Amino acid sequence: MATTSRGRAQDRAKVAGGQDHEVRYEAKKEGVSKDTVKKAVKSAGNSRKKVEAEIGRH
């Protein structure tokens, strides 16, 4: 796992729904709106694989 400049572990397998830059990145990557990503995080949890699968269903 990569570490941040503050020495904390960074988990790339999760989407932080409260972090605008992560939501924007995932929305652009999947070609959907930020609201769609936030709804997917809320219903599927913050696992990137589950969020992408949830977006793919709609």
N, C-alpha and C positions, 0 to 999 in steps of 0.2 A: 504494500500500500504506500502511496506517496505521502509526503508530509508537507504541511503548509509552512510558511515562513515563521509561524509561531511554534512550530514543532508538533502540531497536532496531526493526527492521522486523517487522511482525506479518502473518503470512500466513494469511488466513482461508480459503484454499482447501485447507488441510491440517488433519487431526485429529491432535493429539498424544495418542497412546494412553497415554502415561505421566502425562498431566495429568488428574486426576480430574474437574475442573470441565468440561473439554472433552468427556470421555467421558459425563458426566452430561447435558450439554446435548444431545449428539447422540442419546443414548438416549431422552431425553424427547421430542425433536423427531420421532424415528422411531417412538416408541411401543414400544420394545424394552428389554431389560435391558442393564445396563452390560457384562456378560459377552459378550453378542452383539456389541456395538460393538467390544470389545477383540479378539474373534476375527476380526471383519471387517477391522480394521486390520492384524492379523497376516497374514491371507491376501491382502488386496487392496492393502496398502500404506497410506500415510497421506493419500492424495488424498481429499478430502471426497466428490467425485463417485463415485469407485470404491468407497468405503466404503458410501455410500448405495445404490449399485447392488448391492453384495454383500448388504446387509441385505434389499433388495427381492427377492432370489432365494430367500430362506429363508422 
